[in-house]
């Protein structure tokens, strides 16, 4: 159950960071429905871009990819720190059991 909970928390963090990043981007000349879909998920951005002309679609997908990569980097960093802390805690608990 711990793994599932960890994945859910990390997925929530990734989604939150993605939405914050996409919320900060302004899109000129793109329909509000397409912007809303793009701000929800990367898949929504790709689907919305298919209904747009080449240049606005490319801008939308480019911004979504940048936001996703940043969100992934933040999530990976948090996961790395949590893993290191868990390893230290496990080592400390195992040493305490030997004493």
Secondary structure, DSSP 8 states (H G I E B T S, - for coil): -HHHHHHHHHHHHHHHHHHHHHHT---TTS-HHHHHHHHH-HHHHHHHHHTS-HHHHHHHHHHHHHHHHHHHHHHHHHHHHHHHHHHHHHHHHHHHHH-
